[in-house]
């Protein structure tokens, strides 16, 4: 779902449960998106740097995470970067 957000760039090969994604607008815009998503509280994700560029690090590691949780999280991320 993250790859469907306009301008999203998935930075890593998703092998297990972690996705690194970057959105348009540069480093500050990506850092601001992390802060906005954390403030929103729908989900928690962290910021990181990948090859010297700011990005969002999204991990799914709880057995209780449902498809609905994933949908809500993707929507919150999309809203933060719109």
MARSERO-460266 format. One record per residue (C-alpha): residue number from 1; x, y negated, z negated. Coordinates in Angstrom, 3 decimals, m for minus. Example, Ala and Ser with C-alpha at 12.3 -4.5 7.8 and 13.67 -1.06 7.14 Angstrom:
// MARSERO-460266
PT  seq        c1        c2        c3
PT    1    12.300     4.500    m7.800
PT    2    13.670     1.060    m7.140
// end
This chain:
// MARSERO-460266
PT  seq        c1        c2        c3
PT    1     0.000     0.000     0.000
PT    2     2.875    m2.401    m0.697
PT    3     4.166    m1.996     2.851
PT    4     0.776    m3.223     4.110
PT    5     1.121    m6.597     2.361
PT    6     2.046    m9.172     5.043
PT    7     5.787    m9.766     5.114
PT    8     6.616    m6.972     2.652
PT    9     9.962    m5.293     3.127
PT   10    10.499    m1.929     1.407
PT   11    14.220    m1.946     0.639
PT   12    14.883     1.630    m0.408
PT   13    14.097     5.113     0.761
PT   14    11.327     6.112    m1.630
PT   15    12.354     9.546    m2.857
PT   16    10.866     9.825    m6.325
PT   17     8.933     7.206    m8.252
PT   18    10.691     3.899    m7.639
PT   19    10.052     1.311    m4.939
PT   20    12.127    m1.811    m4.289
PT   21    10.182    m4.397    m2.339
PT   22    10.886    m7.934    m1.240
PT   23     8.481   m10.542     0.033
PT   24     8.954   m13.670     2.167
PT   25     9.962   m16.936     0.561
PT   26    13.441   m16.191    m0.702
PT   27    14.867   m15.293    m4.072
PT   28    12.918   m17.826    m6.120
PT   29     9.606   m16.739    m4.588
PT   30    10.351   m13.114    m5.416
PT   31    11.374   m13.970    m8.987
PT   32     8.198   m16.038    m9.343
PT   33     6.137   m13.076    m8.112
PT   34     7.665   m10.847   m10.803
PT   35     6.815   m13.408   m13.481
PT   36     3.255   m13.852   m12.169
PT   37     2.608   m10.099   m12.106
PT   38     3.958    m9.686   m15.623
PT   39     1.742   m12.562   m16.839
PT   40    m1.292   m11.047   m15.107
PT   41    m0.914    m7.837   m17.097
PT   42    m2.577    m5.485   m14.624
PT   43     0.701    m3.630   m14.333
PT   44     4.286    m4.168   m15.382
PT   45     7.199    m4.264   m13.007
PT   46    10.659    m5.703   m13.193
PT   47    12.863    m7.840   m11.069
PT   48    16.150    m6.677    m9.636
PT   49    18.750    m7.600    m7.059
PT   50    19.355    m5.463    m4.000
PT   51    22.368    m6.314    m1.868
PT   52    22.477    m9.748    m3.469
PT   53    18.797   m10.574    m2.890
PT   54    16.034   m10.798    m5.495
PT   55    13.410    m8.061    m5.277
PT   56    10.632    m6.382    m7.235
PT   57    11.243    m2.959    m8.790
PT   58     8.082    m0.883    m9.129
PT   59     8.188     2.475   m10.935
PT   60     5.445     5.032   m11.438
PT   61     6.317     7.374   m14.273
PT   62     3.224     8.143   m16.323
PT   63     1.221    11.285   m15.694
PT   64    m1.947     9.366   m16.583
PT   65    m1.547     6.840   m13.733
PT   66    m4.583     7.252   m11.498
PT   67    m5.217     6.346    m7.883
PT   68    m7.422     3.519    m9.190
PT   69    m4.494     2.220   m11.271
PT   70    m2.315     2.219    m8.162
PT   71    m4.996     0.346    m6.201
PT   72    m5.385    m2.280    m8.940
PT   73    m1.620    m2.709    m9.199
PT   74    m1.188    m3.097    m5.447
PT   75    m3.967    m5.715    m5.427
PT   76    m2.326    m7.631    m8.291
PT   77     1.012    m7.605    m6.474
PT   78    m0.619    m8.762    m3.240
PT   79    m2.364   m11.601    m5.079
PT   80     0.895   m12.717    m6.681
PT   81     2.715   m12.980    m3.366
PT   82    m0.106   m14.552    m1.361
// end
